[in-house]
């Protein structure tokens, strides 16, 4: 497995689209970790909504179209870590 990291303004549709294109060019995408977020002590409400709500929705929407089938959640419940065959 290969891991790649990027720093992107998740509230920017153009930047997230570019990130998806770059990531897709690296091979099959099996997962995405999103760590963006701001709190009331860090930013005003409009920035919190732009990053925490809109940015997350944008990432889910755009990456959701490109994530390889093995990385997509199944409709069945996840098994506890101790019970999984992996």
Secondary structure, 3 states (H helix, E strand, C coil): CCCCCCCCCCCCHHHHHHHHHHHHHCCCECCCCCCCCCCCCCCCHHHHHHHHHHHHHHHHHHHHCCECHHHCCCCCCCCCCCCCCC
